[in-house]
Amino acid sequence: MRTALGLAALLAATGITVLSAGSTAHAAPHYFTAPSIQIGHTDSATPDQAYDWVRDVNMPIGSRTDESGSVHTSRVYATFDLTQLHGKRIVAGKLLMRETEVSDCTKRAIEVWRTHQIHRTPSWDKAPKPTDRLDEIRTAQYCPANLTFDVDGAVVEAVRQGKEKISFEIRVPDEFEADPAYARKLYWYTTVSLSVRYNSLPAIDDHHMYHGGQRCDGTTTPRLNERAGWLQGMVSDADPHDERYLTTEFAVWPQDDPSARRVYTTTHSVPARVASVGVPSSELEDGRAYSWQYRTNDGADTTAWSRVCSVLVDTTRPGAPGVSSTNYPPADSGQSTPLGEPGVFTFSGGGDPDIVGFQWGFDILGVNTCSIGSGDVGQHECTDIFSLPRTVRANAPGGNATALINPDRIARNRLLVRSIDAAGNTSGETVYEFNAPWRGEPTASVVGHAIWGRPLTLKLSPGAGISGTTRYEYQLDHGPKQVLDAGADGTATFTFPATNEYGHQVTFRSFSANGWVSPQAAWEIHFGPWPMVVSDIYTGWDPVGGVGVPGTFTFLPPAGWTEVKGYQYAINGAEPRYLDATPDGTASLTWAPQVSGWNYFDVWAVRPDGTVGDYSGSYWFNVAE
């Protein structure tokens, strides 16, 4: 047995070392004060009575004689909860106490035994039988002193066995227990505490291993481009502070030369997220297969190495594709593409087995297919390039692919095409230019009147020479794109509230059954800060009605006006008149023209306070003879 005074020399003068449950250092391992379940003592003079710890009452050990001559021999028992230590690696266990009221400072003999688990403080007659003597102290320095007893083995064994509790007996050894000179008491305030130095073992989850932005399945060796050096693996630690300071090692080696194994280390980790390293591309040879695995360390313990994953590095760009079309002739031919018909393009890999597909676009190509750290556990995510728009797979390695492509704009179009290999490398661009007709875009017209503050219905119609229109795609005021099915005549209507006093804009294009997509067209309307006039008869530029034929003229509020008292109006430049508005802010006038030809109204809105708007609205109409 080892003899110890743990910390006594440093603390004898001032005292008491207190460890709070769950206290954590800045690196593993950590200290934990086990919760106390029971602390108390026995007395041989009252063999049927148990004495629990009581505030302000020091606990005796050894023998003492009272004033009546009765001998009292006492032992202290302490029990602690170990459940919070299950699953931890125990580094050390220390039983701590402070002695006081010492009979003779020249004599000290105290020992600690492990006993069977105690549920409550026992009496002298029913005290548990000790099983193992764990530590003792027989030196007399520093009196009274803070005492530390090593109980490492007992705590390790109890935790290993999954015990929920551990109990100790603190006593004077048999040979001195009857000698009053060895008697002393344990200070009630510091009582008896169990300090455990432990470490929660770090862990890896190699179901979460990623390379090049994709999950490692452990069975295949994917061909990866410059992203092959992106290695990630899930690490964790039950000790919260440790989880942020794990050191993770990634070992990488050529499959044909395992002796060339290299280890790359990262100390950055985030709870519930993967650890990551980037192997420099200069250290990965093009065309060579590599294997890798990882492990992590929390400063005290290291996990086993993970399973092995493999990648084949391929950073060589494929050759540029051939591009041809059966119906979209090259621009230098002087011919235009047929109106309303999509282009049929063939891309060729030229027999190069490295080419598995193609990507195309207008004027510029450049797709970032990876999102850094965006996965559910922080992994990089690289989408399959063929899941992106404007990509197509070859019918065989090095073979061909056909794509239906519509002009991006009227007139000259510049189509760019590049090859894609199995690793995601792309070739240089092949440029194919063609001319598209200066027409084909659909048109838009208002159904009825376009009045601010009221629903507005817009009719979309196919462009001249376009047949087979099945639907439209439109966007109102830069909002989300909407799809509208066309009727049998190729037209479609939609209605929206015209509530923006500054007007509205709609962009739209048509789609035909043969796959053709029109150029984008635009329609917009602006509302002026003056009243609007509409009529049931006298509309448009063509002569209508006649002299003496009455028509109804309705005055409508200026854009943005929510309250209108009435309107001032002048007919053909005559003296202005006044007309009250209805509760909805409008006013109607029935009037018969007196002369044929062009007539007009000037109208001003009047506010509730009687002030007149700054702008007049003019309404011209042509009266038939």
Buried (B, 14 or more C-beta within 10 A) or exposed (E): EEEBBBBBEEBBEEBEBEBEEEEBEEBBBBBBBBBBBBBBBBBBBBEEEBBEBEEEEBBBBBBBEEEEEEEBBBBBBBBBBBEBBEEBBBBBBBBBBBBBEBBBBEBBBBBBBBBEBBEEBBBBEEBBEBEEEBBBBBEBEBBBBBBBBBBBBBBBBBBEEEBEBBBBBBBBBEEBBEBBBBBBBBBBEBBBBBBBBBBBBBBBEBEBBBBBBBBBEEEEBBBBBBBBBBBBBBBBBBBEBBBEBBBBBBBBBBBEEEEEEEEBEBEEBBEEBBBBBBBEBEEBEBEBBBBBBBBBBBBBBBBEEBEBBBBBBBBEBBBBBBBEBEEBBBBEEEEBBBBBBBBBBBBBBBEBEBBBBBBBBBEEBEBEBBEBBEBEBBBBBBBEBBEEEBBBEBEEBBBBBEBEBBBBEBEEBBBBBBBBBBBBBBBEBBEBEBBBBEBBBBBBEBEEEBBBBEEBBBEBBBBEEBEBBBBBBBBBEEEEEBEBEBEEEBBBBBEBEBEBBEBBBBBBBBBBEEBBBBBBBEBEBEBEBBBBBBBEBBBEEEBBBEEEEEBEBBBBBBBEBEEBBBBBBBBEEEEBEEBEBEEEBBBBBEBEBEEBEEBEBBBBBBEEEEEBBEEBBEBEBBBBE
